[in-house]
Amino acid sequence: MSQQTGLENILRAAPVVPVVVIDALADAVPLARALVAGGLKVIEVTLRTAAALEAIRAIAAEVPEAIVGVGTVLTPGQFADAAKAGARFAVAPGATSVLLHAARELDCPFLPGIATASEAMGLIERGYSFAKFFPAEPAGGAAYLSAIASPLPQLRFCPTGGITLDSAPRYLKLPNVVCVGGSWMVNRSAIAAGDWAGITALARQAAALDVHRHPA
């Protein structure tokens, strides 16, 4: 499936994908290095700030050991711009027909979002194997994903939204969860303070959750 080629290897690189909001471009590279040092090399930079695209470009250029992707993709234009900036994967909170069409035209693995069984079935019909489950905790949490594992075994998930260090293992032990997305190790105040050692320590904690992850 061209729009998800290589995505499984990215999602399996670590048990947690840090979901990052970068306010200042100067923070991008040291933040990425701090996360990689802690064992989290897959990084989702969300398009929620003016610095996001340039942050992706900087991380792609200066932290080659990181696998930087783009999050909160809402339009084909954002998708294309992020891919040109060096994003190696793209994540959306939902799955519109326009975005799904754009994903077929761009050489950048795409992880669309779903929150219901019907939306999951729509992705399966299009040949997708992986989806973001968002917002994970408000939408039913690990119990919901466990319930749909049997009727919809074709799809595996990266749940994101409200997940914490304590709740992540409940997701990671499920057979249809490949990794989780979280932001507890990249608190915006810690980034603003330049607490890279603290972020590395939290990243190392998150990377250790691999022992809870269900095997492929």
Beta strands, then each sheet from edge to edge (+ up, - down):
strand 1: 16-20
strand 2: 42-46
strand 3: 67-71
strand 4: 90-91
strand 5: 110-111
strand 6: 113-114
strand 7: 130-133
strand 8: 156-159
strand 9: 180-182
sheet 1: 3+ 2+ 1+ 9+
sheet 2: 4+ 5+
sheet 3: 6+ 7+ 8+
end
